[in-house]
Amino acid sequence: MAQSDAEKPPRSQEEQQRYLEMREANEQLILAALSAQHLQASAEHSLEQQRNILAMVAHELRNPLTPISMIAGRLVRVPSEELPRMQALIEGQVQHMSRLVDDLLDVSRVSTGKLRLDCRLVDMMQILHQAIDVCSPLMTSHHVHFTAELPECALTVEGDPVRLAQILGNLLGNAAKYTPAGGDVTLSVTAQADLLQISIRDNGIGISAQALPFIFDPFVQDVHAVGFNGAGLGIGLTVVRELVEAHGGTVRGMSEGDGKGSEFVVTLPLGKNQFC
């Protein structure tokens, strides 16, 4: 079979040099084309992800507006004794929207390096009791049995009390959200050496093996979990991780799989925190 001119081996040093230069140029063109395809695919993926995120944000912010609108339309017709209940419902939906917006702002602050902590010496037992008081009604409304196992000794960390409460609130809120009625949520606290360990364990829907490595990434939701209803933005755990690490601590999530519950463990340094 006859060879083409391009395939024939060069016969002189000059031809060989031209041959090598042409081959290198062709390789560079191929690499440039592949790189352009990769960049285009990456840009299209980012654009699609942005569209999905915007759709999720719009959906989650619209959800509380529906009951608020319905209640507002009924206010002029309801008996006066019903007004406190209506007010409580509106306040609950507004608080839900505020938490969503706060989480979105925190993710934005983290990505731009603008997250700031107002650190001081904090009584963690007080923070824990406040978190329990705030989340207990949520557990009750979800018909979830909530147990707190706290030590009697005083525990102090150097941190931002508002952010520490936010960490606990996000984790306890997730446990209540993903534990079916009749389930159990346990908050336990231990102190060893110079570390405070906070565990929040539930026997809820669990976390699938596919999602577990990525649960702290922004906008990640475990769509494979049995019982997952698509609610939420998937940023609560991202905020938790960033806040914990900003306090010099660590957080990890564990689950044996679908329907087998999950556990989140936060460790924080006791005493002086050099990361604040």
BAFI-3210 file (N, C-alpha, C; in Angstrom, 3 decimals, decimal comma, padded with zeros to 6 digits):
// residues 276
n [1|2|3|4|5|6|7|8|9|10|11|12|13|14|15|16|17|18|19|20|21|22|23|24|25|26|27|28|29|30|31|32|33|34|35|36|37|38|39|40|41|42|43|44|45|46|47|48|49|50|51|52|53|54|55|56|57|58|59|60|61|62|63|64|65|66|67|68|69|70|71|72|73|74|75|76|77|78|79|80|81|82|83|84|85|86|87|88|89|90|91|92|93|94|95|96|97|98|99|100|101|102|103|104|105|106|107|108|109|110|111|112|113|114|115|116|117|118|119|120|121|122|123|124|125|126|127|128|129|130|131|132|133|134|135|136|137|138|139|140|141|142|143|144|145|146|147|148|149|150|151|152|153|154|155|156|157|158|159|160|161|162|163|164|165|166|167|168|169|170|171|172|173|174|175|176|177|178|179|180|181|182|183|184|185|186|187|188|189|190|191|192|193|194|195|196|197|198|199|200|201|202|203|204|205|206|207|208|209|210|211|212|213|214|215|216|217|218|219|220|221|222|223|224|225|226|227|228|229|230|231|232|233|234|235|236|237|238|239|240|241|242|243|244|245|246|247|248|249|250|251|252|253|254|255|256|257|258|259|260|261|262|263|264|265|266|267|268|269|270|271|272|273|274|275|276]
n.u [000,860|000,591|002,288|001,230|002,475|002,759|003,037|005,344|008,671|011,079|013,666|015,947|017,998|016,944|014,336|013,516|013,569|011,552|009,441|009,256|008,629|006,160|004,679|004,737|003,390|000,888|000,169|-000,007|-002,152|-004,186|-004,227|-004,965|-007,507|-008,817|-008,585|-010,121|-012,624|-012,970|-013,032|-015,322|-017,267|-017,012|-017,786|-020,434|-021,453|-021,115|-022,831|-025,282|-025,400|-025,546|-028,040|-029,663|-029,180|-030,181|-032,844|-033,461|-033,084|-035,046|-037,315|-037,210|-037,416|-039,862|-041,618|-042,245|-043,686|-046,192|-047,927|-047,819|-049,046|-051,613|-052,479|-052,392|-054,443|-056,621|-056,734|-058,457|-060,848|-060,781|-061,621|-060,906|-059,639|-058,152|-056,058|-053,457|-052,421|-052,287|-050,442|-048,188|-047,738|-047,079|-044,753|-043,115|-042,734|-041,452|-039,103|-038,007|-037,453|-035,588|-033,488|-032,713|-031,798|-029,729|-027,980|-027,291|-025,961|-023,825|-022,459|-021,656|-019,986|-017,962|-016,867|-015,731|-013,928|-014,771|-015,914|-016,358|-015,519|-016,756|-015,069|-014,890|-014,504|-016,478|-019,248|-019,892|-021,844|-024,019|-024,571|-025,255|-027,544|-029,241|-029,487|-030,815|-033,230|-034,230|-034,488|-036,041|-038,941|-039,176|-038,427|-040,532|-042,732|-042,227|-042,673|-040,557|-038,424|-036,376|-033,222|-030,887|-027,586|-025,623|-022,588|-021,864|-019,910|-018,246|-017,739|-015,689|-015,060|-013,120|-014,756|-017,231|-020,278|-022,775|-022,302|-021,531|-023,927|-025,357|-024,130|-024,902|-027,682|-028,133|-027,300|-028,945|-031,409|-031,295|-031,247|-033,796|-035,343|-034,788|-035,492|-037,940|-041,343|-041,674|-039,093|-035,678|-033,512|-030,337|-028,370|-025,133|-022,448|-019,011|-015,886|-012,499|-009,188|-007,912|-010,038|-013,363|-016,127|-018,925|-021,743|-024,295|-026,807|-028,971|-031,773|-032,726|-033,402|-030,886|-027,724|-026,793|-024,281|-023,256|-023,559|-022,317|-019,444|-019,567|-021,186|-020,684|-020,188|-021,145|-024,590|-025,148|-027,248|-028,726|-030,036|-030,418|-031,219|-033,594|-036,785|-036,125|-037,244|-036,630|-036,520|-034,971|-031,737|-029,257|-027,048|-026,685|-024,968|-022,566|-022,161|-021,956|-019,540|-017,642|-017,884|-017,197|-014,537|-013,454|-013,371|-011,265|-011,814|-013,128|-015,402|-017,338|-019,258|-021,231|-022,639|-024,354|-025,743|-028,690|-031,666|-030,529|-029,896|-027,868|-024,827|-023,316|-020,307|-018,786|-015,770|-014,145|-011,580|-010,848|-010,667|-008,183|-008,437|-006,568|-007,262|-009,085]
n.v [-001,197|002,216|004,977|008,152|011,503|012,830|010,769|009,473|008,698|011,239|012,252|013,768|015,809|018,370|017,985|016,215|017,850|019,704|017,933|017,089|019,530|020,086|017,935|018,445|020,887|020,048|018,413|020,339|021,816|019,908|019,524|022,112|022,252|020,237|021,329|023,640|022,475|021,265|023,524|024,764|022,836|022,861|025,500|025,427|023,550|024,935|027,080|025,752|024,673|027,046|027,984|025,968|026,350|028,947|028,412|026,681|028,399|030,340|028,711|027,816|030,231|031,080|029,227|029,801|032,122|031,503|030,401|032,726|034,664|033,523|033,532|036,268|037,145|036,166|037,463|039,627|038,409|036,483|035,342|037,262|035,779|033,997|035,363|035,478|032,900|032,985|035,044|033,820|031,805|033,308|034,585|032,358|031,493|033,742|033,732|031,375|032,113|034,108|032,619|031,131|033,189|034,221|032,006|031,850|034,307|033,845|031,760|033,207|035,094|033,429|032,449|034,743|035,428|037,026|036,344|036,949|036,660|037,351|037,037|035,735|034,744|032,009|030,533|027,367|025,628|027,244|028,107|025,642|024,926|027,002|026,413|023,986|024,810|026,376|024,544|022,456|022,851|022,504|019,830|018,680|019,441|017,922|015,494|014,060|012,288|013,798|013,830|015,027|014,795|016,015|017,151|017,915|019,659|022,868|024,299|025,998|027,870|029,768|031,829|032,844|033,602|033,804|032,550|030,008|029,130|029,078|026,979|024,739|025,020|024,622|021,939|020,524|021,259|020,023|017,349|017,094|017,599|015,467|013,191|010,819|010,968|009,809|009,030|009,257|011,702|012,495|014,517|014,733|015,517|015,655|016,051|015,921|015,987|018,730|019,207|019,778|017,793|017,457|015,649|014,882|012,791|010,732|008,588|008,684|009,197|008,753|008,817|008,437|006,298|007,399|010,159|010,827|011,523|014,133|015,825|018,203|020,020|022,958|023,377|020,705|017,929|015,008|013,211|010,556|009,442|007,546|008,753|011,397|014,651|016,725|019,266|022,333|024,011|022,889|024,048|024,377|022,590|023,255|025,836|025,171|023,659|025,626|027,527|026,016|025,305|027,850|028,378|026,865|024,190|020,871|019,058|016,205|013,932|011,006|007,944|004,882|004,365|004,426|004,957|004,355|006,243|009,027|010,657|013,528|014,960|017,385|018,939|021,097|023,326|023,577|026,271|028,746|029,883|029,969|030,510|032,453]
n.w [000,000|-000,853|000,670|002,000|001,354|003,778|005,552|004,829|005,799|006,610|004,328|004,474|006,686|006,906|005,982|007,933|010,205|009,531|009,438|012,134|013,336|012,156|013,128|015,871|015,884|014,995|017,146|019,157|018,188|018,387|021,178|021,955|020,829|022,274|024,825|024,510|024,062|026,541|028,236|027,247|027,850|030,615|031,169|030,263|032,040|034,470|034,006|033,788|036,354|037,807|036,939|038,030|040,760|041,148|040,554|042,670|044,865|044,338|044,515|047,200|048,585|047,728|048,793|051,647|051,213|050,221|052,365|053,973|052,354|052,113|054,779|055,335|053,681|055,027|057,432|057,895|058,252|060,228|063,559|066,525|068,522|067,090|066,045|067,417|066,824|064,036|063,758|064,871|062,987|060,699|061,640|061,988|059,321|058,259|059,779|058,809|056,145|056,690|057,788|055,546|053,843|055,444|055,518|052,804|052,523|054,255|052,940|050,714|051,954|052,914|050,508|049,512|051,398|053,513|055,895|059,267|062,725|065,983|068,555|071,878|075,356|075,902|077,512|076,967|077,875|078,379|075,752|074,626|076,115|075,333|072,599|072,764|073,933|071,844|069,730|070,693|070,486|067,699|067,384|068,798|067,219|064,984|065,996|067,111|069,264|071,571|073,085|075,434|076,434|078,676|080,202|083,666|084,343|083,987|080,809|078,622|075,678|073,330|071,291|068,827|070,085|068,765|066,299|067,152|068,264|065,905|064,506|066,085|065,872|063,101|062,776|064,594|063,551|061,017|061,850|062,974|060,707|058,975|060,299|060,696|062,025|065,352|065,568|066,897|068,289|069,447|071,456|072,506|074,705|075,300|077,033|076,476|077,427|075,855|074,193|073,099|072,432|070,438|069,733|067,458|066,944|065,019|064,138|061,562|058,032|057,054|055,176|051,859|050,360|048,049|048,383|050,783|050,840|049,948|051,406|052,748|050,822|048,957|048,072|047,729|047,778|049,159|047,016|046,677|049,012|050,812|051,314|051,093|050,403|048,729|049,795|050,894|050,464|050,498|051,748|054,417|055,839|054,681|055,672|058,382|058,410|057,587|059,641|061,900|061,280|061,188|063,849|064,603|064,777|063,974|061,840|061,187|059,235|059,537|058,413|058,060|055,831|053,662|055,453|057,895|059,737|060,959|062,029|063,329|064,224|066,084|066,880|069,110|070,181|073,608|075,989|075,311|072,030|069,266|066,693|066,365]
ca.u [000,000|001,419|002,205|001,072|003,686|002,865|003,384|006,657|009,742|011,888|014,864|017,105|017,924|016,029|012,980|013,223|013,273|010,219|008,487|009,082|007,937|004,759|004,026|004,553|002,331|-000,382|-000,137|-000,435|-003,506|-005,104|-004,346|-005,734|-008,908|-009,350|-008,708|-011,277|-013,822|-013,105|-013,462|-016,712|-018,094|-016,985|-018,607|-021,835|-021,828|-021,245|-024,045|-026,420|-025,416|-026,032|-029,487|-030,295|-029,089|-031,147|-034,181|-033,641|-033,239|-036,376|-038,318|-037,181|-037,898|-041,279|-042,415|-042,860|-044,565|-047,550|-048,746|-047,910|-050,067|-052,922|-052,849|-052,660|-055,757|-057,678|-056,660|-059,606|-062,058|-060,661|-061,969|-059,767|-058,900|-057,285|-054,973|-052,127|-051,945|-051,926|-049,201|-047,108|-047,472|-046,359|-043,412|-042,356|-042,343|-040,473|-037,844|-037,473|-036,864|-034,403|-032,406|-032,241|-031,017|-028,501|-027,081|-026,775|-024,988|-022,628|-021,726|-021,027|-018,882|-016,877|-016,231|-014,988|-013,025|-015,279|-016,542|-015,670|-016,022|-016,633|-014,695|-014,717|-014,601|-017,892|-019,731|-020,547|-023,041|-025,103|-024,892|-025,926|-028,900|-030,024|-029,789|-031,835|-034,504|-034,708|-034,799|-037,001|-040,264|-039,099|-038,468|-041,894|-043,645|-041,957|-042,940|-039,271|-037,992|-035,087|-032,503|-029,620|-026,684|-024,646|-021,806|-022,199|-018,792|-018,238|-016,938|-015,560|-014,231|-013,033|-015,442|-018,335|-021,466|-023,839|-021,926|-021,581|-025,348|-025,769|-023,648|-025,786|-029,023|-028,173|-027,189|-030,166|-032,497|-031,186|-031,634|-035,259|-035,937|-034,588|-035,890|-039,400|-042,100|-041,413|-037,659|-034,905|-032,340|-029,579|-027,250|-024,246|-021,269|-017,931|-014,659|-011,308|-007,971|-008,177|-011,031|-014,790|-016,741|-020,387|-022,291|-025,736|-027,072|-030,391|-032,068|-033,570|-033,305|-029,498|-027,043|-026,356|-022,835|-022,887|-023,561|-021,580|-018,180|-019,765|-022,298|-020,330|-020,020|-022,335|-025,707|-025,232|-028,350|-028,707|-031,253|-030,545|-031,719|-035,004|-037,538|-035,740|-038,361|-036,153|-036,555|-033,700|-030,794|-028,010|-025,934|-026,582|-023,769|-021,419|-022,006|-021,463|-018,112|-016,833|-017,893|-016,419|-013,116|-013,048|-013,115|-010,155|-012,336|-013,410|-016,732|-017,431|-020,561|-021,157|-023,899|-024,186|-026,488|-030,110|-032,536|-029,762|-029,558|-026,591|-024,220|-022,376|-019,460|-018,030|-014,753|-013,677|-010,557|-011,242|-009,754|-007,793|-008,514|-005,673|-007,732|-010,039]
ca.v [000,000|003,420|005,931|009,552|012,288|013,186|009,587|008,980|009,183|012,274|011,710|014,604|016,441|019,509|017,445|015,641|018,956|020,192|016,885|017,154|020,780|019,936|017,012|019,158|021,880|019,311|017,993|021,527|022,137|018,924|019,847|023,357|021,934|019,493|022,275|024,500|021,667|021,097|024,807|024,983|021,923|023,350|026,713|025,019|022,907|025,995|027,837|024,908|024,615|028,345|028,003|025,079|026,983|030,046|027,815|026,189|029,555|030,908|027,771|027,804|031,517|031,196|028,334|030,466|033,219|031,003|030,485|034,114|035,311|032,969|034,006|037,708|037,315|035,754|038,206|040,519|037,617|035,516|035,851|037,861|034,776|033,257|036,223|035,072|031,726|033,455|035,802|032,856|031,138|034,252|034,760|031,143|031,500|034,820|033,246|030,393|032,870|034,802|031,637|030,837|034,334|034,278|030,950|032,264|035,376|033,258|031,069|034,256|035,672|032,451|032,375|035,983|035,653|038,122|035,837|037,459|036,179|038,235|036,007|036,031|033,527|031,641|029,403|026,483|025,027|028,199|028,020|024,355|025,000|027,887|025,669|022,988|025,529|026,836|023,421|021,505|022,946|021,924|018,377|018,322|019,585|016,812|014,260|013,384|012,221|014,482|013,593|015,753|014,225|017,075|017,029|018,911|020,582|024,076|024,166|027,290|027,964|031,134|031,809|033,768|032,916|033,747|031,545|028,698|028,771|028,782|025,624|023,779|025,144|023,978|020,480|020,017|021,444|018,949|016,085|017,091|017,579|014,196|012,071|010,658|010,988|008,640|008,773|009,763|012,555|012,588|015,452|014,356|016,376|015,140|016,844|015,113|016,795|020,129|019,227|019,597|017,015|017,536|014,667|014,931|011,493|010,451|007,324|009,112|008,602|008,426|009,447|007,398|006,206|008,305|011,562|011,045|012,270|015,495|016,468|019,548|020,896|023,811|023,018|019,252|017,289|013,554|012,835|009,097|008,987|007,166|009,697|012,786|015,320|017,807|020,569|022,903|024,454|022,145|024,911|024,417|021,887|024,049|026,902|024,526|023,336|026,845|028,150|025,165|025,445|029,205|028,306|025,953|022,856|019,968|018,447|015,070|013,291|009,553|007,231|003,536|004,260|004,777|004,445|003,922|007,385|009,703|011,305|014,602|015,186|018,642|019,094|022,473|023,431|024,216|027,307|029,780|029,467|030,849|030,693|033,568]
ca.w [000,000|-000,975|001,768|001,626|001,588|005,199|006,335|004,439|006,667|005,973|003,697|004,774|008,004|006,807|005,924|009,249|011,110|009,171|009,825|013,591|013,659|011,757|014,050|017,144|015,675|014,961|018,517|019,887|017,725|018,978|022,605|022,072|020,537|023,422|025,933|024,227|024,302|027,995|028,795|026,858|028,644|031,992|031,227|030,137|033,302|035,480|033,703|034,151|037,815|038,271|036,710|039,010|042,076|041,163|040,625|044,038|045,751|044,088|045,033|048,663|049,090|047,393|049,647|052,806|050,808|049,981|053,578|054,434|051,531|052,459|056,118|055,238|053,077|055,957|058,689|058,101|058,476|061,320|064,893|067,233|069,296|066,168|065,578|067,900|066,086|062,701|063,896|065,091|061,713|059,838|062,196|061,695|057,910|058,074|060,348|057,863|055,042|057,204|057,904|054,193|053,361|056,243|055,052|051,495|052,753|054,861|051,877|049,916|052,740|052,946|049,187|049,269|052,519|054,341|057,115|060,449|064,010|067,143|069,532|073,302|076,162|075,844|078,303|076,005|078,464|078,137|074,321|074,403|076,676|074,467|071,370|073,114|074,112|070,538|068,829|071,281|069,845|066,358|067,569|069,213|066,080|064,066|066,754|067,270|070,665|071,667|074,335|075,570|077,440|078,899|081,435|084,690|084,534|083,159|079,591|077,948|074,477|072,828|070,006|068,575|070,611|067,752|065,307|067,809|068,325|064,527|064,214|066,757|065,308|061,782|062,906|065,231|062,596|060,029|062,480|063,084|059,367|058,277|061,152|060,625|063,283|066,176|065,616|068,033|068,084|070,698|071,541|073,605|074,800|076,132|077,020|076,681|077,330|075,496|073,126|073,357|071,352|070,404|068,795|067,203|066,320|064,795|063,447|060,448|056,695|056,754|054,042|050,926|050,144|046,951|048,812|052,035|050,722|049,429|052,115|053,208|049,659|048,786|047,195|047,558|048,480|048,990|046,288|046,686|050,308|050,865|052,132|050,807|049,721|047,869|050,467|051,311|049,441|050,563|052,155|055,876|056,295|054,226|056,665|059,604|058,252|057,549|060,966|062,808|060,949|061,577|065,292|064,834|065,051|062,860|061,832|060,268|059,155|059,396|058,227|057,512|054,586|053,625|056,504|059,067|060,574|060,725|063,194|063,046|065,394|066,053|067,922|069,273|071,219|074,863|076,437|074,351|070,627|068,523|065,329|066,302]
c.u [000,891|001,205|001,972|002,352|003,884|003,345|004,775|007,724|010,596|013,200|016,105|016,916|016,956|014,580|012,572|012,850|011,875|009,136|008,192|008,319|006,454|004,011|003,763|003,437|000,962|-000,808|-000,635|-001,848|-004,536|-005,327|-005,176|-007,210|-009,559|-009,555|-009,913|-012,582|-014,074|-013,605|-014,922|-017,649|-018,166|-017,858|-020,089|-022,329|-022,031|-022,520|-025,286|-026,551|-025,950|-027,545|-030,209|-030,300|-030,096|-032,576|-034,470|-033,886|-034,626|-037,467|-038,387|-037,683|-039,383|-042,145|-043,030|-043,834|-046,005|-048,396|-048,877|-049,013|-051,468|-053,406|-053,207|-054,041|-056,903|-057,755|-057,900|-060,870|-061,982|-061,092|-060,722|-058,959|-057,953|-056,047|-053,596|-051,560|-051,511|-050,599|-048,011|-046,736|-046,678|-044,924|-042,534|-041,865|-041,301|-039,111|-037,184|-036,799|-035,582|-033,222|-031,837|-031,339|-029,699|-027,497|-026,474|-025,714|-023,698|-021,795|-020,997|-019,836|-017,685|-016,125|-015,405|-014,036|-013,469|-015,989|-015,724|-016,335|-015,795|-016,351|-014,514|-014,745|-016,077|-018,165|-020,520|-021,791|-024,244|-025,544|-025,672|-027,359|-029,796|-030,425|-030,870|-033,199|-035,096|-035,204|-035,818|-038,403|-040,287|-039,161|-039,887|-042,857|-043,444|-042,203|-041,682|-038,878|-036,566|-034,486|-031,196|-028,821|-025,520|-023,873|-022,187|-021,096|-018,923|-017,297|-016,891|-014,681|-014,125|-013,632|-016,528|-019,629|-022,599|-023,548|-021,935|-023,021|-025,864|-025,334|-024,593|-027,185|-029,150|-028,157|-028,433|-031,365|-032,490|-031,649|-033,149|-035,910|-035,889|-034,840|-037,406|-040,046|-041,885|-039,945|-036,992|-033,740|-031,650|-028,428|-026,398|-022,965|-020,263|-016,726|-013,494|-010,083|-008,338|-009,212|-012,440|-015,381|-018,255|-020,889|-023,802|-026,075|-028,574|-030,550|-033,014|-033,236|-031,872|-028,956|-026,517|-024,842|-022,381|-022,721|-022,617|-020,277|-018,360|-020,763|-021,974|-020,078|-021,288|-023,306|-025,771|-026,377|-028,333|-030,002|-031,465|-031,165|-033,212|-035,730|-037,151|-036,822|-037,935|-036,133|-035,144|-032,796|-029,504|-026,820|-025,741|-025,321|-022,498|-021,121|-021,445|-019,964|-017,247|-016,765|-017,072|-014,927|-012,600|-012,772|-011,963|-010,585|-012,503|-014,850|-016,709|-018,821|-020,403|-022,554|-023,595|-025,015|-027,943|-030,883|-031,830|-029,279|-028,215|-026,099|-023,243|-021,629|-018,627|-017,012|-014,267|-012,603|-011,102|-010,218|-009,422|-007,762|-007,698|-006,137|-008,686|-009,324]
c.v [001,240|004,339|007,334|010,294|012,593|012,015|009,064|009,523|010,209|011,700|012,543|015,235|017,612|019,044|016,862|016,728|019,516|019,212|016,948|018,407|020,694|019,016|017,682|020,190|021,216|018,881|019,170|021,940|021,194|019,228|021,113|023,111|021,198|020,414|023,185|023,756|021,500|022,383|025,093|024,111|022,386|024,588|026,376|024,362|023,947|026,799|027,049|024,805|025,919|028,458|027,155|025,701|028,121|029,517|027,305|027,334|030,161|030,026|027,832|029,116|031,712|030,359|029,034|031,575|032,759|031,026|031,902|034,841|034,830|033,495|035,489|037,966|036,975|036,625|039,058|039,739|036,694|036,148|036,338|036,829|033,947|034,057|035,822|033,870|032,119|034,222|034,862|032,136|032,037|034,425|033,550|031,105|032,584|034,398|032,231|031,093|033,574|033,850|031,288|031,955|034,436|033,227|031,307|033,351|034,822|032,505|032,084|034,857|034,731|032,452|033,617|036,328|036,745|037,649|036,282|036,918|037,238|037,342|036,570|034,706|033,194|030,444|028,483|025,814|025,947|028,154|026,741|024,385|025,911|027,170|024,626|023,655|025,950|025,666|022,438|021,631|022,359|020,406|017,926|018,389|018,484|015,453|013,391|013,426|012,752|014,273|014,374|015,149|015,194|016,825|018,126|019,946|021,792|023,871|025,513|027,146|029,435|031,143|032,863|033,096|032,789|032,648|030,137|028,210|028,399|027,373|024,584|023,813|024,457|022,458|019,878|020,160|020,375|017,619|015,986|016,929|016,191|012,973|011,954|010,713|009,677|008,308|009,440|010,624|012,713|013,568|015,043|015,177|015,733|016,068|015,930|015,974|018,240|020,252|019,017|018,861|017,038|016,579|014,849|013,715|011,295|009,086|007,585|008,449|008,273|009,175|008,344|007,438|007,154|009,740|011,840|011,826|013,747|016,321|017,870|020,511|021,730|023,267|021,523|018,722|015,804|013,099|011,327|008,587|008,683|008,131|011,142|013,456|016,513|019,172|021,026|023,253|023,656|023,005|024,942|023,759|022,587|025,159|026,329|024,265|024,589|027,510|027,341|025,342|026,838|029,295|027,354|024,533|022,023|019,475|017,298|014,472|011,814|008,983|005,866|003,331|004,638|004,127|004,063|005,096|007,993|010,314|012,365|014,926|016,446|018,615|020,540|022,499|024,145|025,277|028,279|029,203|030,438|031,109|031,878|034,903]
c.w [000,000|000,209|001,222|001,927|003,061|006,025|006,004|005,382|005,944|005,440|003,976|006,143|007,998|006,772|007,271|010,249|010,845|009,611|011,328|014,003|013,311|012,718|015,398|017,030|015,651|016,361|019,349|019,485|018,332|020,453|022,812|021,824|021,699|024,617|025,741|024,470|025,795|028,645|028,464|027,682|030,091|032,152|031,145|031,421|034,399|035,271|034,094|035,670|038,398|038,093|037,751|040,399|042,189|041,258|042,031|045,007|045,588|044,678|046,557|049,254|048,796|048,340|050,857|052,417|050,610|051,247|054,121|053,672|051,898|053,807|056,072|054,649|054,009|057,203|058,942|058,455|059,686|062,637|065,620|068,007|068,418|065,760|066,115|067,143|064,675|062,730|064,059|063,795|060,769|060,329|061,898|060,257|057,625|058,623|059,423|056,683|055,486|057,323|056,528|053,671|054,123|055,782|053,698|051,641|053,342|053,832|051,004|050,654|052,773|051,622|048,881|050,415|053,469|055,605|058,319|061,710|065,078|068,348|070,933|074,052|076,353|076,745|077,370|076,578|078,264|076,672|074,031|074,918|075,831|073,176|071,614|073,251|072,767|069,688|069,392|070,676|068,440|066,434|067,914|068,039|065,049|064,730|066,856|068,741|070,765|073,046|074,319|076,718|077,628|080,179|082,420|084,868|083,608|081,978|078,882|076,708|074,114|071,431|069,934|069,033|069,601|066,737|065,903|067,927|066,935|064,121|064,800|066,162|063,958|061,898|063,547|064,298|061,515|060,603|062,594|061,717|058,735|059,158|061,130|062,002|064,031|066,306|066,806|067,559|069,431|070,540|072,734|073,534|075,739|076,008|077,350|076,428|076,991|074,390|073,658|072,162|071,496|069,331|068,687|066,348|066,147|064,134|062,273|059,131|056,298|055,545|053,140|050,752|049,042|047,429|049,975|051,856|050,372|050,246|052,619|052,047|049,453|047,754|046,875|048,402|048,175|048,329|046,287|047,987|050,238|051,800|051,913|049,968|048,870|048,521|050,821|050,141|049,441|050,935|053,666|056,392|055,823|055,224|057,963|059,498|058,313|058,919|061,962|062,541|061,287|063,072|065,625|065,119|063,799|062,970|060,836|060,344|058,889|059,212|057,639|056,256|054,726|054,763|057,784|059,915|060,220|062,026|062,705|064,331|065,173|067,181|067,912|070,352|072,455|075,245|075,328|072,950|069,779|067,101|065,211|066,160]
res [m|a|q|s|d|a|e|k|p|p|r|s|q|e|e|q|q|r|y|l|e|m|r|e|a|n|e|q|l|i|l|a|a|l|s|a|q|h|l|q|a|s|a|e|h|s|l|e|q|q|r|n|i|l|a|m|v|a|h|e|l|r|n|p|l|t|p|i|s|m|i|a|g|r|l|v|r|v|p|s|e|e|l|p|r|m|q|a|l|i|e|g|q|v|q|h|m|s|r|l|v|d|d|l|l|d|v|s|r|v|s|t|g|k|l|r|l|d|c|r|l|v|d|m|m|q|i|l|h|q|a|i|d|v|c|s|p|l|m|t|s|h|h|v|h|f|t|a|e|l|p|e|c|a|l|t|v|e|g|d|p|v|r|l|a|q|i|l|g|n|l|l|g|n|a|a|k|y|t|p|a|g|g|d|v|t|l|s|v|t|a|q|a|d|l|l|q|i|s|i|r|d|n|g|i|g|i|s|a|q|a|l|p|f|i|f|d|p|f|v|q|d|v|h|a|v|g|f|n|g|a|g|l|g|i|g|l|t|v|v|r|e|l|v|e|a|h|g|g|t|v|r|g|m|s|e|g|d|g|k|g|s|e|f|v|v|t|l|p|l|g|k|n|q|f|c]
***
